[in-house]
Amino acid sequence: MKVKMRVSNKETQGRKEIDKKYEPLKIPVRQQGQADGSVTPPPKGDNAIPLSDGLFYEIEYDSNPVNIEGVGKFVLKSQKIEAPAKDEIRDLFSKMRDISRQYRSPLVNHAKFYDRNTQRENAKIFYKQAVFMKDFADGYTEQAPFSSYFPFYQVMSYEQLRTYFTWRTQVREGSVAKTSLSYIFLYIYELLNNVGAESPQDGLDKLVSFWNAVKAFDDSINKYVYRWLKDYHVYYNLPQSFKDFAEEHNLTDYYPKMADSAEKFDLFCAISKYDVKKSAFFRDETGKLITDCFYFVMDRLRREFDAAGINLDNALFRPTKKIINWQPFRDALFYGHINQTDRRVVLSENEIYICKDNEWTFSTMITSDGNKKLIGYIFKQMEAVLRQVVKYKHKLTADINTLDQTMLLKMKELGLPLDKIIYGAVIEFYREATKTVVTVDHGSLTRIRREAMVTQEALTVEEQCISSRLRDGMHNVQVTIMSNPVASKEHIDIKPESTSDSWEGFKAALNAAEIQAISIILHGNTDIKQFAGDNGVMPEVLADGINEKAMDHIGDNLLDDEIAIYEDYKEQLENIFMTM
């Protein structure tokens, strides 16, 4: 049996000095063996290799030592150190890991993962590394499993990193394969930080798409994603309301009592002393009109109050005294890399998020009884004016004196006549909502003008002068007459429709209910509103139908706003309806 070891001459000399009880044994220079097994003595003179040159030697211990018992033969060998093959991906991972050197070293002890400071530090490192690796794609053929609390790159091996980035490459190409749960959370962390997304909206779309694919084979992430989706809307301040998002993706069962939109229509209804949703005026056909009008009125009020130095929302809603710090995307590695503007986000009557100096707090909110009355008055006054402009059959009155007198006095001092502001806003809203928009097609207009010129040339009236000499010494008289217009080439006679034909066409276009309604209005023997109600139609709708057909045939309306016949047309109507 042979045993090899490397021994330094200097180390041997040092051992002599340390341990004097062992007698040193001089190791001779390796002797050259002959073919018969004899040993040639070492050379003498200058060619001998000294043992004190500091070199390392390889000593072979043979079971049958030559010459001296227990001592092997010296073998001096040179060894070439080969440079390792270059691995560009490994070098890239090394550069990525080097980013952590700029920060406090992350704690990877599992017992420390729930420490807030540790999470914050690891989140920052993760975000910086994720941005560095955001465009990397891989095609690793092996699979390395990975399991970790709060997974991130710094705790992953070379094989795990390559497995993850290869899987991520496939996900970005649209193929979501089943893999270790830690890889799944790692990719979600990237999207929450908007790494690999062009915008917050793009990040949300990718998150929802990925979640829908993953939960088909692993729904353990659901409880986290439900919470993070809400946080995503609060933090990134998306234009679409969270309630609209939840309804679009059939998630309303997981988020009860969500506010409606930026103006929080449902929220205002819930805390108002007057609930417009319970009004007889609030129906399927008027619901959108009322809701849109409320948005318009609130926007006008906010601008008026802002001009007076008052933030209306802050005045109406106040957080409770119990305010806690809020960290978005709890249980995820998230780094707040966006500088947040100061704002208040109300998601429901029980959730208000406040950002101040880039720090978030959370609280439930309260509204004083006086402010609830104020919101109720805004609703009621808005509805009263809206009923008036649409000519609703029942009127509504909003009494501003029911509000707190101190509040009214303060608004008066600031030049904020609440009733007039609401009235003007509703009138302007309704005018804009019901105006007719005419779009001019310039190409068609040119064609019409060209055709009109051709028609004008064809209808040019020729003057014919007829001269007749009167007998009995009377002077000559020249008479000018107009000839009938005739298209010179196509010989098309243009005959205007007679008035009687227009009225007969109008009568033929009416249905039985409309004919009977006109007869009732003419004779006045029945209440037209009662007749409309008996036939299941609103009087205004019935009148609009009659006026539309009159406009088509006679070019004018027949009924005024009070559903009475204009005096100019009573005679014609009596003539065509005289037999009824």
Stockholm file with secondary structure:
# STOCKHOLM 1.0

chainA/1-580         MKVKMRVSNKETQGRKEIDKKYEPLKIPVRQQGQADGSVTPPPKGDNAIPLSDGLFYEIEYDSNPVNIEGVGKFVLKSQKIEAPAKDEIRDLFSKMRDISRQYRSPLVNHAKFYDRNTQRENAKIFYKQAVFMKDFADGYTEQAPFSSYFPFYQVMSYEQLRTYFTWRTQVREGSVAKTSLSYIFLYIYELLNNVGAESPQDGLDKLVSFWNAVKAFDDSINKYVYRWLKDYHVYYNLPQSFKDFAEEHNLTDYYPKMADSAEKFDLFCAISKYDVKKSAFFRDETGKLITDCFYFVMDRLRREFDAAGINLDNALFRPTKKIINWQPFRDALFYGHINQTDRRVVLSENEIYICKDNEWTFSTMITSDGNKKLIGYIFKQMEAVLRQVVKYKHKLTADINTLDQTMLLKMKELGLPLDKIIYGAVIEFYREATKTVVTVDHGSLTRIRREAMVTQEALTVEEQCISSRLRDGMHNVQVTIMSNPVASKEHIDIKPESTSDSWEGFKAALNAAEIQAISIILHGNTDIKQFAGDNGVMPEVLADGINEKAMDHIGDNLLDDEIAIYEDYKEQLENIFMTM
#=GR chainA/1-580 SS CCEEEEEEHHHHHHHHHHCTTSCCCCCCCCCEECTTSCEECCCCSTTSCCTTSCCEEEEEECSSCSSSTTCCEEECCCCCCCCCCCCHHHHHHHHHHHGGGGSCCCCCCGGGTTCHHHHHHHHHHHHHHHHHTTTCCCCCCSCCCCCCSSCCGGGCCHHHHHHHHHHHHHHHTTCCCCCCHHHHHHHHHHHHTTTTCSSHHHHHHHHHHHHHHHTTTCCTTHHHHHHHHHHHHHHHTCSSCHHHHHHHTTCGGGSTTCCCSTTCHHHHHHHCSSCGGGSTTCCHHHHHHHHHHHHHHHHHHHHHHHHTTCCHHHHHCEECSCCEECCSSTTSCCCCCSCCCSEEEEEETTEEEEEETTEEEEECEECCHHHHHHHHHHHHHHHHHHHHHTTCSSCCCCCGGGSCHHHHHHHHHTTCCHHHHHHHHHHHHHHHHHCCCCCCCHHHHHHHHHHHHHHHHHTCCCEEEEEECCSTTCCCEEEEEECCCCCTTTCCCCCCCCHHHHHHHHHHHCCHHHHHHHHHHHHCCSCHHHHHHHTTSCHHHHHHHHHHHHHHHHSSCCBCTTSCBCHHHHHHHHHHSTTC
#=GC SS_cons         CCEEEEEEHHHHHHHHHHCTTSCCCCCCCCCEECTTSCEECCCCSTTSCCTTSCCEEEEEECSSCSSSTTCCEEECCCCCCCCCCCCHHHHHHHHHHHGGGGSCCCCCCGGGTTCHHHHHHHHHHHHHHHHHTTTCCCCCCSCCCCCCSSCCGGGCCHHHHHHHHHHHHHHHTTCCCCCCHHHHHHHHHHHHTTTTCSSHHHHHHHHHHHHHHHTTTCCTTHHHHHHHHHHHHHHHTCSSCHHHHHHHTTCGGGSTTCCCSTTCHHHHHHHCSSCGGGSTTCCHHHHHHHHHHHHHHHHHHHHHHHHTTCCHHHHHCEECSCCEECCSSTTSCCCCCSCCCSEEEEEETTEEEEEETTEEEEECEECCHHHHHHHHHHHHHHHHHHHHHTTCSSCCCCCGGGSCHHHHHHHHHTTCCHHHHHHHHHHHHHHHHHCCCCCCCHHHHHHHHHHHHHHHHHTCCCEEEEEECCSTTCCCEEEEEECCCCCTTTCCCCCCCCHHHHHHHHHHHCCHHHHHHHHHHHHCCSCHHHHHHHTTSCHHHHHHHHHHHHHHHHSSCCBCTTSCBCHHHHHHHHHHSTTC
//
